[in-house]
């Protein structure tokens, strides 16, 4: 089930480069279809609305991620960059036969959220451990809440990046949309080459894609670039190639999504 990518409203490099509405990449999370295989989108938010009930608290939330999933990888990197690994529990799903208890727990969360739920189980899924319900299985919302809320940590930590600063929010959304359209293995080669060239040029005067500080845009870009495959890899773009290698040495990026063996 493709996720709709919200359209940015900014006027910067990437906002102006995106010219048509697009959808995200096909779901890559672990999926166990129900009888009707009808997916349901849950869009709860942490800390949004006084009556929402999902206020930020350390150790309240559980994330279900899927090994080999690009969306799960983005969430995993974000957790590591923000120092949330110890205060937000994570369960990695592989095949149902390999992680049956994890799938059973995720099934209970979906059924607690939707009575007689008969759709697939998808990850990433953010669950509330207090109520046993799914808060959200919409990756862009999960990433925004992780990036925006410091109340999920046990204590404030110095030196953590502001992954989604308000001044760059529109550019981050626009770049995500551009990547979903043009920087995928199935994108038109000409469009992919043009976008990679744009990104390569963007890195000619800055350390990260939107400036001198790492943001959520770098998480999106690195994951997209590392999943292009050999045919679409940016080998003809030296700055992008160096950027991928440099971020790949960062502990948050190098960790990936791996199930406990």
VENJOTA-V27467 format. One record per run of one state. SS is the DSSP state (H for helix, E for strand, - for the rest). FROM is the first residue (numbers start at 1). TO is the last residue. If there is no record, write none. Layout:
SS:FROM:TO
SS:FROM:TO
//
This chain:
-:1:3
E:4:4
-:5:12
H:13:17
-:18:22
E:23:23
-:24:31
E:32:32
-:33:42
E:43:43
-:44:60
E:61:66
-:67:69
H:70:81
-:82:88
E:89:93
-:94:99
H:100:113
-:114:120
E:121:121
-:122:124
E:125:128
-:129:132
E:133:136
-:137:138
H:139:148
-:149:149
H:150:152
-:153:165
H:166:182
-:183:188
H:189:202
-:203:207
E:208:208
-:209:210
E:211:211
-:212:215
H:216:226
-:227:237
H:238:248
-:249:250
H:251:255
-:256:261
//
